[in-house]
Amino acid sequence: MNVKFIVNPTSGRQIVQQNVDGVTEQLIQEGLWKNVDVFYTHARNTGFQEALQLTAGEYDLVVAVGGDGTIHEVVNGVLKGGCNIPIAVMPAGTVNDFGYYLQVPDDIDGYCEMVRNGKITPVDVGQVGDDYFLNVFAGGLFTDISYKVPREVKMVLGELAYYLAGAISLPLNLFRSYSLELTYEGRTFEEQALIFIISNSPSIGGFKQICPAAGISDGLLDVCIIRRSGLEHLLSLFFRMMKGEHIDSPHVSYFQTDYVEIRRTNPDEGELFMDMDGEQKGSLPAVIRAVPGALRMLVP
């Protein structure tokens, strides 16, 4: 088996090289892997460019090593380049939402066992314009946290850094909401939203069950809208979100669809931060659609 690693060497807690070397050494010794090439990203979009250049049959597996942003780049490179090579993820960032959902092993022996089992499954993605997202497309409250929390703090506290930043920003942004118009399945309705989330998996921004009904192979995207409300309701909702018990709240709109259009009806409400798989990307209006089975992915 010929394998290509695309590695973000700055992700996570500096154990990236240890994991890459350990897995590679063990699987080469076993004879499962034959040739292994490693590419280290050195700037934004270099992972995308490297994956974009891959050709069909060149490798049997591409391993994306890093956080959600690195995985996002590799997924887009593989899909836009059309090589159709299976992808594996080796989580190494502060928050690894998709890796958590898949329960990808974080130790060398466990990861090698996943590779030995060789379970490759079709996985859906979402599409916004020319870009694809593996996990989430979102806008509004909290979506700028990953850019604002200093890297040093994320390395020390891990995903707790995001929880703390979210709790701090909540009262500061309590009265900032956005007038949105959504259209799906022939219906059009308006929401006054603090945040909208369109997800392929349940796990987003360190919250394990924000979209609890989501599945990566169901051909659907889950849409979760947190409506504007008072501080008391939002604090309660914040803790319910941590347990996945929020979708029945009157302050939440939740539905599943394979296609949704979103636009702003009052652009004077200020800047709307957008996030796509942990990257600051996207704008409104937008058409978001599910692309069933677009990726072949190695899973536990």
C-alpha positions in Angstrom: 0.0 0.0 0.0 1.3 3.4 -1.0 0.4 6.2 1.5 0.6 10.0 1.5 0.6 12.0 4.7 -0.4 15.6 4.6 0.7 17.0 8.0 0.2 20.3 9.8 3.2 20.2 12.1 1.9 23.0 14.4 -1.4 21.4 15.3 -2.2 20.1 18.8 0.3 19.5 21.5 3.4 18.8 19.5 3.0 15.0 19.4 2.3 15.0 15.7 5.7 13.7 14.6 5.7 11.0 17.2 2.4 9.6 16.0 3.2 9.8 12.3 6.6 8.2 12.8 5.2 5.5 15.1 2.3 4.5 12.8 4.5 4.5 9.7 7.3 2.4 11.3 4.9 -0.2 12.7 2.9 -0.7 9.5 6.0 -0.8 7.2 7.6 -3.4 9.5 4.4 -5.4 9.2 4.5 -5.1 5.4 1.1 -3.5 5.2 2.5 -0.2 4.0 5.2 -0.2 1.3 5.9 3.4 0.3 5.1 6.4 2.5 5.5 10.1 1.5 5.1 12.9 4.0 4.3 16.5 3.1 4.4 19.2 5.9 2.2 22.2 5.4 3.9 25.5 5.9 1.2 28.1 5.2 -2.5 28.3 4.7 -3.8 26.3 1.7 -0.6 24.4 1.2 -2.4 21.2 2.3 -5.1 21.9 -0.2 -2.7 22.5 -3.0 -0.8 19.3 -2.2 -4.0 17.2 -2.2 -5.2 18.9 -5.4 -2.2 17.6 -7.3 -2.8 13.9 -6.4 -3.8 11.7 -9.3 -5.9 8.5 -9.3 -3.9 5.4 -8.5 -0.9 7.4 -7.2 -1.6 6.4 -3.6 -3.9 4.0 -1.9 -4.6 6.2 1.1 -4.2 9.9 2.0 -3.8 10.7 5.7 -4.7 14.2 6.9 -2.9 15.0 10.1 -4.0 18.1 12.0 -7.1 19.9 13.2 -10.4 20.4 11.5 -8.9 23.1 9.2 -6.2 20.8 7.9 -8.7 18.1 7.2 -10.9 20.6 5.5 -8.0 21.5 3.1 -7.2 17.9 2.3 -10.9 17.0 1.6 -11.3 20.0 -0.7 -8.1 19.1 -2.6 -9.1 15.5 -3.1 -12.6 16.3 -4.2 -11.7 19.2 -6.5 -8.8 17.3 -8.0 -10.9 14.2 -8.6 -8.4 11.6 -7.6 -10.9 9.6 -5.6 -8.2 8.3 -3.2 -9.6 7.2 0.2 -8.9 9.6 3.1 -8.0 8.9 6.7 -7.8 11.5 9.5 -5.3 11.6 12.3 -6.6 14.3 14.7 -4.0 16.6 16.2 -5.6 20.0 16.6 -7.2 21.6 19.7 -10.7 20.5 18.7 -11.1 17.6 16.3 -14.9 17.4 15.9 -15.0 15.0 13.0 -12.3 12.7 14.5 -14.1 12.7 17.8 -17.4 11.7 16.1 -15.6 8.9 14.2 -13.8 7.8 17.4 -10.5 7.7 15.6 -7.9 6.3 18.0 -5.4 8.8 19.3 -2.7 6.2 20.2 -0.3 4.5 17.8 -1.4 0.9 18.4 -5.1 1.8 18.1 -4.5 3.7 14.9 -2.6 0.9 13.4 -5.4 -1.5 14.2 -7.8 0.8 12.4 -5.6 0.7 9.3 -5.3 -3.1 9.5 -9.1 -3.5 9.6 -9.2 -1.4 6.4 -12.9 -0.3 6.7 -13.5 2.2 3.9 -17.0 3.8 3.8 -18.7 6.4 1.7 -19.1 9.7 3.6 -21.3 12.7 2.7 -20.0 16.2 2.5 -21.7 19.6 2.3 -21.2 22.1 -0.5 -21.3 25.9 -0.5 -20.5 27.4 -3.9 -17.2 25.8 -5.0 -16.2 24.8 -1.5 -16.9 21.6 0.4 -17.2 21.1 4.2 -16.8 17.7 5.9 -18.3 18.8 9.2 -19.9 22.2 9.5 -20.8 25.5 7.9 -22.0 28.1 10.5 -22.4 31.8 11.1 -23.0 34.1 14.0 -22.3 33.8 17.8 -19.2 31.7 18.7 -18.1 31.2 15.1 -15.0 33.4 15.5 -13.8 31.9 18.7 -11.3 29.5 17.0 -9.6 32.6 15.4 -9.5 34.7 18.6 -8.3 32.3 21.2 -4.4 32.5 21.2 -2.6 29.4 20.0 -0.7 29.1 23.3 -3.9 29.0 25.3 -5.4 26.4 23.1 -2.3 24.2 23.5 -2.5 24.4 27.3 -6.3 24.1 27.8 -7.3 22.1 24.7 -11.1 22.3 23.9 -11.7 23.9 27.4 -10.3 27.1 25.9 -13.3 27.2 23.5 -15.8 26.6 26.3 -14.4 29.4 28.4 -14.2 31.8 25.5 -17.8 30.9 24.6 -19.0 31.6 28.1 -17.2 34.9 28.2 -18.5 36.1 24.8 -22.1 35.1 25.5 -23.1 38.1 27.6 -21.1 40.5 25.4 -23.0 39.4 22.3 -26.4 38.8 23.8 -28.1 41.5 21.8 -26.3 40.8 18.5 -28.6 38.8 16.3 -29.1 38.4 12.6 -32.3 38.5 10.4 -32.2 35.5 8.2 -34.4 34.0 5.5 -34.2 30.3 5.0 -35.7 28.3 2.1 -35.8 24.5 2.0 -38.2 21.9 0.6 -40.5 24.6 -0.8 -40.8 26.5 2.5 -39.5 29.9 3.3 -39.4 31.3 6.8 -37.5 34.0 8.7 -35.5 33.7 11.9 -33.9 36.2 14.3 -30.8 34.1 14.9 -27.8 34.4 17.2 -26.2 31.6 15.3 -27.0 29.1 12.5 -25.3 25.8 12.2 -25.4 23.4 9.2 -23.7 20.2 10.1 -22.8 16.8 8.7 -22.0 15.3 12.2 -23.2 15.8 15.7 -19.9 17.2 17.0 -19.2 20.9 16.5 -16.8 23.3 18.2 -16.1 20.9 21.0 -19.8 20.4 21.7 -20.4 16.7 21.1 -24.2 16.8 20.5 -25.1 20.1 18.9 -26.8 18.3 16.0 -27.6 15.0 17.7 -29.6 13.5 14.8 -26.8 14.0 12.3 -25.2 11.2 10.4 -22.3 11.2 7.9 -23.9 8.8 5.5 -27.6 9.7 5.6 -27.6 12.1 2.6 -28.8 14.9 4.8 -27.5 18.0 6.5 -28.7 19.0 10.0 -29.7 22.7 10.5 -29.7 24.1 14.0 -30.7 27.8 14.6 -30.3 29.4 18.0 -32.9 32.2 18.3 -32.4 35.4 20.1 -33.6 35.3 23.7 -32.8 36.6 27.1 -29.6 35.8 29.0 -31.3 33.5 31.5 -32.7 31.3 28.6 -29.4 31.4 26.7 -27.3 30.3 29.8 -29.6 27.4 30.3 -29.5 26.5 26.6 -25.7 26.7 26.6 -25.5 23.9 29.2 -28.3 21.9 27.5 -26.3 22.1 24.3 -23.4 20.4 26.0 -25.6 17.3 26.6 -27.6 17.4 23.3 -30.8 18.3 25.1 -31.5 21.6 23.4 -33.3 20.8 20.1 -36.8 20.7 21.6 -36.3 24.2 23.1 -38.7 27.0 21.9 -35.5 29.0 21.4 -34.1 26.5 18.8 -35.1 25.6 15.3 -33.9 22.2 14.1 -34.5 20.3 10.9 -32.8 18.0 8.3 -32.6 18.6 4.6 -30.4 18.0 1.6 -30.7 21.6 0.3 -31.1 25.0 2.0 -30.8 28.6 1.0 -29.9 31.3 3.5 -29.8 35.0 3.0 -29.7 38.1 5.3 -32.7 40.4 5.2 -31.1 43.2 7.2 -27.4 43.7 6.4 -27.2 46.8 8.6 -27.1 44.4 11.7 -23.3 44.3 11.4 -20.6 41.8 10.4 -21.6 38.1 10.4 -18.7 35.9 11.1 -18.7 32.7 9.0 -17.0 29.4 9.7 -16.4 26.3 7.5 -14.7 23.4 9.3 -12.8 25.7 11.6 -11.8 28.1 8.8 -13.0 31.6 8.4 -14.7 31.2 5.1 -18.1 31.8 3.4 -20.7 34.6 3.1 -24.4 35.1 2.6 -26.5 34.6 0.6 -25.5 31.0 0.2 -26.9 27.8 -1.2 -25.9 24.8 0.8 -26.4 21.2 -0.4 -25.5 17.7 0.7 -23.3 15.6 -1.6 -24.0 12.0 -0.6 -21.1 9.6 -0.6 -18.7 12.1 -2.1 -15.7 10.8 -0.1 -14.2 7.4 0.5 -13.0 7.4 4.1 -11.1 5.0 6.3 -13.0 4.7 9.6 -12.7 2.6 12.8 
